[in-house]
Amino acid sequence: MITVTPGAAAQIRAAAIESEAAGLALRIAARRDADGSIHYAMGFDDAREPDLRLTSEGIELVVSPGERDLLSGMTLDFVEYEQGDFRFIFINPNDAAPAPKSQGCGSGGCGCAGGGSA
């Protein structure tokens, strides 16, 4: 369903240690905007019923059931967007946007959803 690249997995692990979130899953959330593109968020969180749970590259992921179709086939990567500017990007065949969407999480971590809720 969701693929995490090795580079993204390494950054997620580092961010979990830095933010003292080791042991928590990475929640990925999505919603479709009026223009058809998908807005993404992610953060460390506990899994809840009836979350979908999956693992990719050793990273435990949780997704709300209502977002499953939006995220099906998505790849989460961590790339150098511009020189010295590293970001998570969402590459999703279900997204109407022409280019991968950037989360905006720089090399400082991936707890962008804030407070563990995405």
Z-matrix of the N, CA and C atoms (Angstrom, degrees):
N
C 1 1.443
C 2 1.523 1 111.49
N 3 1.335 2 118.71 1 -56.60
C 4 1.457 3 123.48 2 178.01
C 5 1.519 4 107.42 3 -122.95
N 6 1.320 5 115.85 4 135.41
C 7 1.453 6 121.48 5 177.31
C 8 1.516 7 108.58 6 -111.93
N 9 1.321 8 116.47 7 132.01
C 10 1.461 9 122.81 8 173.99
C 11 1.518 10 106.28 9 -107.03
N 12 1.323 11 116.99 10 127.08
C 13 1.457 12 119.76 11 178.72
C 14 1.532 13 109.57 12 -74.37
N 15 1.335 14 117.06 13 159.43
C 16 1.468 15 119.29 14 178.08
C 17 1.538 16 112.52 15 -57.05
N 18 1.327 17 117.87 16 -39.24
C 19 1.467 18 120.62 17 178.88
C 20 1.514 19 112.29 18 -64.40
N 21 1.332 20 116.96 19 -41.16
C 22 1.465 21 120.61 20 177.74
C 23 1.518 22 110.12 21 -66.93
N 24 1.325 23 117.24 22 -40.85
C 25 1.465 24 120.78 23 179.77
C 26 1.523 25 110.98 24 -60.81
N 27 1.316 26 117.10 25 -42.91
C 28 1.475 27 120.56 26 179.10
C 29 1.527 28 110.67 27 -61.88
N 30 1.325 29 117.28 28 -42.65
C 31 1.461 30 120.63 29 180.00
C 32 1.527 31 111.34 30 -68.57
N 33 1.323 32 117.84 31 -37.98
C 34 1.463 33 121.63 32 178.35
C 35 1.527 34 109.92 33 -63.49
N 36 1.339 35 116.51 34 -43.80
C 37 1.465 36 119.83 35 178.15
C 38 1.527 37 111.02 36 -61.24
N 39 1.328 38 116.67 37 -44.63
C 40 1.466 39 120.73 38 179.53
C 41 1.526 40 110.83 39 -63.09
N 42 1.328 41 117.35 40 -41.67
C 43 1.465 42 121.07 41 179.70
C 44 1.522 43 111.32 42 -66.31
N 45 1.326 44 117.28 43 -35.83
C 46 1.465 45 120.72 44 178.93
C 47 1.523 46 110.45 45 -64.76
N 48 1.311 47 116.55 46 -41.37
C 49 1.466 48 120.36 47 178.48
C 50 1.527 49 109.67 48 -66.89
N 51 1.321 50 116.83 49 -46.77
C 52 1.469 51 121.94 50 -177.76
C 53 1.530 52 111.73 51 -61.80
N 54 1.308 53 117.47 52 -37.33
C 55 1.469 54 120.84 53 -176.71
C 56 1.535 55 112.39 54 -96.81
N 57 1.326 56 116.40 55 10.34
C 58 1.465 57 122.31 56 -179.61
C 59 1.535 58 111.69 57 55.96
N 60 1.325 59 115.48 58 39.61
C 61 1.465 60 121.62 59 179.51
C 62 1.526 61 111.85 60 -110.04
N 63 1.325 62 116.38 61 15.04
C 64 1.460 63 119.56 62 178.94
C 65 1.525 64 108.95 63 -56.75
N 66 1.309 65 116.30 64 135.83
C 67 1.452 66 121.48 65 -179.00
C 68 1.517 67 113.51 66 96.09
N 69 1.334 68 117.23 67 -13.17
C 70 1.459 69 120.23 68 176.32
C 71 1.522 70 109.66 69 -92.55
N 72 1.312 71 115.48 70 151.72
C 73 1.461 72 120.84 71 176.34
C 74 1.531 73 109.25 72 -80.31
N 75 1.307 74 115.92 73 163.24
C 76 1.459 75 121.31 74 173.57
C 77 1.528 76 107.68 75 -97.13
N 78 1.321 77 115.86 76 114.33
C 79 1.465 78 120.52 77 177.27
C 80 1.522 79 108.11 78 -86.92
N 81 1.335 80 115.11 79 129.71
C 82 1.457 81 121.06 80 174.42
C 83 1.520 82 107.07 81 -113.77
N 84 1.322 83 115.62 82 128.24
C 85 1.458 84 121.78 83 -178.74
C 86 1.523 85 109.01 84 -121.88
N 87 1.328 86 115.58 85 153.05
C 88 1.464 87 120.39 86 -179.83
C 89 1.519 88 109.49 87 -150.62
N 90 1.329 89 114.96 88 149.18
C 91 1.468 90 120.44 89 171.99
C 92 1.515 91 107.77 90 -146.17
N 93 1.317 92 115.37 91 145.95
C 94 1.462 93 120.49 92 179.93
C 95 1.526 94 108.76 93 -85.88
N 96 1.341 95 116.36 94 127.93
C 97 1.456 96 122.45 95 177.59
C 98 1.526 97 110.10 96 -82.99
N 99 1.316 98 116.65 97 168.63
C 100 1.464 99 122.11 98 -177.61
C 101 1.531 100 112.50 99 -58.90
N 102 1.327 101 117.57 100 -30.79
C 103 1.463 102 120.40 101 -179.41
C 104 1.528 103 112.98 102 -82.47
N 105 1.335 104 117.04 103 1.74
C 106 1.457 105 121.31 104 178.34
C 107 1.516 106 113.65 105 94.41
N 108 1.330 107 117.61 106 -13.27
C 109 1.459 108 119.58 107 177.90
C 110 1.525 109 109.38 108 -75.89
N 111 1.304 110 116.09 109 166.45
C 112 1.452 111 121.53 110 -178.19
C 113 1.521 112 109.29 111 -111.81
N 114 1.324 113 116.46 112 133.32
C 115 1.456 114 123.26 113 175.82
C 116 1.528 115 107.23 114 -99.04
N 117 1.343 116 116.84 115 134.59
C 118 1.454 117 122.12 116 -175.16
C 119 1.524 118 110.85 117 -116.75
N 120 1.315 119 115.00 118 153.10
C 121 1.456 120 122.54 119 171.55
C 122 1.522 121 107.63 120 -147.87
N 123 1.319 122 115.52 121 156.00
C 124 1.456 123 119.14 122 176.86
C 125 1.514 124 109.34 123 -155.21
N 126 1.302 125 114.70 124 154.18
C 127 1.452 126 121.46 125 178.22
C 128 1.516 127 109.74 126 -174.20
N 129 1.311 128 116.44 127 164.23
C 130 1.453 129 120.98 128 179.97
C 131 1.513 130 108.97 129 -77.70
N 132 1.340 131 115.55 130 138.07
C 133 1.455 132 120.20 131 -173.53
C 134 1.524 133 109.59 132 -159.75
N 135 1.324 134 115.63 133 160.87
C 136 1.464 135 121.31 134 171.17
C 137 1.525 136 108.51 135 -81.30
N 138 1.306 137 117.00 136 145.09
C 139 1.461 138 121.37 137 173.47
C 140 1.521 139 108.66 138 -73.43
N 141 1.320 140 115.62 139 143.76
C 142 1.467 141 122.00 140 179.05
C 143 1.522 142 108.28 141 -130.21
N 144 1.306 143 115.73 142 160.34
C 145 1.459 144 119.58 143 173.02
C 146 1.513 145 107.45 144 -75.52
N 147 1.252 146 122.67 145 137.46
C 148 1.467 147 130.17 146 0.72
C 149 1.529 148 113.07 147 -103.10
N 150 1.341 149 117.65 148 43.00
C 151 1.466 150 121.16 149 -178.54
C 152 1.525 151 112.05 150 -53.80
N 153 1.305 152 114.68 151 147.60
C 154 1.462 153 121.25 152 170.29
C 155 1.515 154 106.40 153 -84.89
N 156 1.310 155 116.80 154 134.26
C 157 1.459 156 121.88 155 -179.71
C 158 1.514 157 108.78 156 -118.13
N 159 1.316 158 115.34 157 135.02
C 160 1.455 159 119.83 158 175.94
C 161 1.509 160 109.17 159 -150.18
N 162 1.316 161 115.80 160 166.22
C 163 1.455 162 121.55 161 -179.66
C 164 1.514 163 108.80 162 -130.81
N 165 1.327 164 115.68 163 135.79
C 166 1.455 165 121.64 164 175.17
C 167 1.520 166 107.62 165 -141.26
N 168 1.319 167 117.33 166 129.85
C 169 1.471 168 123.26 167 -177.82
C 170 1.526 169 111.68 168 53.30
N 171 1.337 170 116.47 169 32.55
C 172 1.455 171 120.83 170 178.57
C 173 1.524 172 114.22 171 79.92
N 174 1.320 173 118.28 172 4.21
C 175 1.458 174 122.72 173 179.09
C 176 1.520 175 108.57 174 -98.48
N 177 1.348 176 116.49 175 124.12
C 178 1.462 177 120.31 176 176.16
C 179 1.524 178 108.37 177 -79.80
N 180 1.320 179 115.71 178 125.49
C 181 1.460 180 122.61 179 -179.40
C 182 1.518 181 109.45 180 -115.50
N 183 1.338 182 115.69 181 145.78
C 184 1.460 183 120.83 182 172.50
C 185 1.521 184 108.48 183 -129.11
N 186 1.329 185 114.26 184 142.40
C 187 1.459 186 122.51 185 -177.97
C 188 1.525 187 107.57 186 -139.49
N 189 1.311 188 116.59 187 137.41
C 190 1.465 189 120.12 188 173.92
C 191 1.523 190 108.56 189 -68.18
N 192 1.321 191 118.14 190 141.12
C 193 1.467 192 121.19 191 -176.70
C 194 1.530 193 113.52 192 -55.44
N 195 1.316 194 118.18 193 -34.44
C 196 1.459 195 120.97 194 -178.69
C 197 1.515 196 114.04 195 -69.61
N 198 1.322 197 117.31 196 -12.67
C 199 1.465 198 121.84 197 -179.10
C 200 1.524 199 112.48 198 -103.59
N 201 1.310 200 115.90 199 -0.38
C 202 1.467 201 120.95 200 -176.10
C 203 1.532 202 112.22 201 -55.56
N 204 1.320 203 117.34 202 -48.84
C 205 1.469 204 119.81 203 -177.39
C 206 1.521 205 112.12 204 -64.84
N 207 1.340 206 117.62 205 -35.96
C 208 1.465 207 120.62 206 179.32
C 209 1.524 208 111.63 207 -66.12
N 210 1.320 209 117.38 208 -31.33
C 211 1.460 210 121.87 209 -174.29
C 212 1.526 211 114.12 210 -100.09
N 213 1.318 212 117.45 211 -4.62
C 214 1.456 213 120.87 212 -178.02
C 215 1.527 214 111.06 213 -61.84
N 216 1.318 215 116.54 214 123.81
C 217 1.458 216 121.81 215 178.79
C 218 1.513 217 114.37 216 86.79
N 219 1.324 218 118.39 217 3.25
C 220 1.457 219 122.80 218 -177.56
C 221 1.526 220 111.58 219 -75.85
N 222 1.317 221 115.83 220 147.98
C 223 1.460 222 122.86 221 173.34
C 224 1.518 223 108.40 222 -118.66
N 225 1.327 224 116.36 223 132.41
C 226 1.460 225 122.49 224 174.41
C 227 1.519 226 107.50 225 -102.80
N 228 1.323 227 116.66 226 122.70
C 229 1.463 228 121.30 227 -178.59
C 230 1.521 229 108.95 228 -127.16
N 231 1.303 230 116.41 229 163.41
C 232 1.461 231 123.59 230 176.08
C 233 1.514 232 105.91 231 -126.76
N 234 1.334 233 116.78 232 114.26
C 235 1.462 234 120.84 233 -171.53
C 236 1.523 235 111.25 234 -132.01
N 237 1.315 236 114.95 235 162.61
C 238 1.464 237 120.91 236 171.87
C 239 1.523 238 107.12 237 -85.86
N 240 1.315 239 115.70 238 102.35
C 241 1.466 240 123.08 239 -176.15
C 242 1.522 241 110.72 240 -67.26
N 243 1.296 242 115.37 241 -49.34
C 244 1.468 243 124.45 242 172.11
C 245 1.513 244 105.40 243 -136.91
N 246 1.304 245 117.55 244 168.02
C 247 1.453 246 119.93 245 -176.35
C 248 1.531 247 110.71 246 -54.47
N 249 1.335 248 115.80 247 119.40
C 250 1.450 249 122.60 248 178.96
C 251 1.518 250 115.18 249 79.89
N 252 1.325 251 118.86 250 0.97
C 253 1.471 252 123.60 251 -178.10
C 254 1.525 253 108.45 252 -114.06
N 255 1.333 254 115.69 253 97.01
C 256 1.466 255 121.79 254 -178.04
C 257 1.521 256 109.28 255 -96.57
N 258 1.342 257 115.98 256 137.86
C 259 1.459 258 120.96 257 -178.04
C 260 1.521 259 111.17 258 -146.55
N 261 1.338 260 113.78 259 155.03
C 262 1.451 261 119.66 260 168.41
C 263 1.528 262 106.82 261 -80.40
N 264 1.332 263 115.13 262 139.90
C 265 1.459 264 119.94 263 174.19
C 266 1.524 265 109.00 264 -128.40
N 267 1.320 266 115.13 265 150.27
C 268 1.459 267 122.73 266 178.32
C 269 1.516 268 107.52 267 -109.97
N 270 1.313 269 117.06 268 117.05
C 271 1.456 270 122.60 269 178.04
C 272 1.525 271 105.61 270 -106.37
N 273 1.331 272 115.26 271 110.26
C 274 1.451 273 119.44 272 -168.67
C 275 1.524 274 111.06 273 -134.72
N 276 1.335 275 117.96 274 119.81
C 277 1.467 276 120.48 275 179.47
C 278 1.530 277 112.59 276 -66.85
N 279 1.326 278 118.24 277 -14.11
C 280 1.461 279 122.02 278 179.78
C 281 1.523 280 113.20 279 -89.77
N 282 1.334 281 116.91 280 -3.28
C 283 1.461 282 121.87 281 -175.40
C 284 1.522 283 110.05 282 -93.03
N 285 1.331 284 117.01 283 127.33
C 286 1.463 285 122.42 284 -179.62
C 287 1.522 286 112.32 285 -73.40
N 288 1.331 287 118.05 286 -14.51
C 289 1.467 288 121.18 287 -179.50
C 290 1.525 289 108.90 288 -66.03
N 291 1.334 290 118.35 289 141.45
C 292 1.458 291 121.37 290 -175.60
C 293 1.526 292 114.96 291 -71.89
N 294 1.330 293 118.86 292 -21.79
C 295 1.461 294 121.10 293 -176.59
C 296 1.517 295 109.42 294 -125.42
N 297 1.351 296 116.81 295 159.96
C 298 1.463 297 118.81 296 176.69
C 299 1.523 298 110.29 297 -57.13
N 300 1.321 299 116.02 298 141.88
C 301 1.457 300 121.61 299 179.79
C 302 1.524 301 108.69 300 -86.56
N 303 1.301 302 116.48 301 133.00
C 304 1.448 303 121.30 302 178.02
C 305 1.514 304 109.88 303 -93.02
N 306 1.308 305 116.46 304 136.23
C 307 1.458 306 120.71 305 177.46
C 308 1.514 307 110.60 306 -74.82
N 309 1.315 308 118.34 307 -26.95
C 310 1.448 309 119.71 308 -177.49
C 311 1.518 310 112.44 309 87.15
N 312 1.308 311 118.68 310 1.88
C 313 1.454 312 121.19 311 175.44
C 314 1.508 313 106.91 312 -80.55
N 315 1.274 314 117.21 313 113.81
C 316 1.451 315 120.09 314 177.34
C 317 1.504 316 110.54 315 -78.97
N 318 1.312 317 115.43 316 -161.16
C 319 1.451 318 119.82 317 -176.95
C 320 1.516 319 111.83 318 -70.61
N 321 1.333 320 117.86 319 -0.26
C 322 1.452 321 121.04 320 -179.39
C 323 1.512 322 114.35 321 -80.24
N 324 1.315 323 119.23 322 -6.96
C 325 1.455 324 119.36 323 177.94
C 326 1.496 325 112.50 324 142.14
N 327 1.322 326 115.43 325 -173.82
C 328 1.453 327 118.46 326 -177.13
C 329 1.520 328 112.09 327 -133.93
N 330 1.285 329 119.00 328 19.41
C 331 1.452 330 121.19 329 179.11
C 332 1.514 331 111.85 330 -85.17
N 333 1.310 332 117.60 331 42.25
C 334 1.452 333 121.79 332 -173.15
C 335 1.506 334 114.58 333 -67.44
N 336 1.297 335 118.04 334 -24.61
C 337 1.457 336 118.94 335 -178.15
C 338 1.512 337 111.13 336 -70.95
N 339 1.303 338 116.62 337 -17.23
C 340 1.462 339 121.73 338 174.56
C 341 1.517 340 113.09 339 75.99
N 342 1.290 341 115.67 340 134.54
C 343 1.445 342 122.69 341 172.85
C 344 1.516 343 115.94 342 56.96
N 345 1.316 344 117.05 343 16.50
C 346 1.455 345 119.74 344 177.23
C 347 1.496 346 114.27 345 83.56
N 348 1.327 347 118.89 346 -3.01
C 349 1.460 348 118.70 347 178.04
C 350 1.512 349 109.20 348 -112.46
N 351 1.289 350 115.45 349 135.01
C 352 1.457 351 119.45 350 -177.26
C 353 1.498 352 109.85 351 -105.99
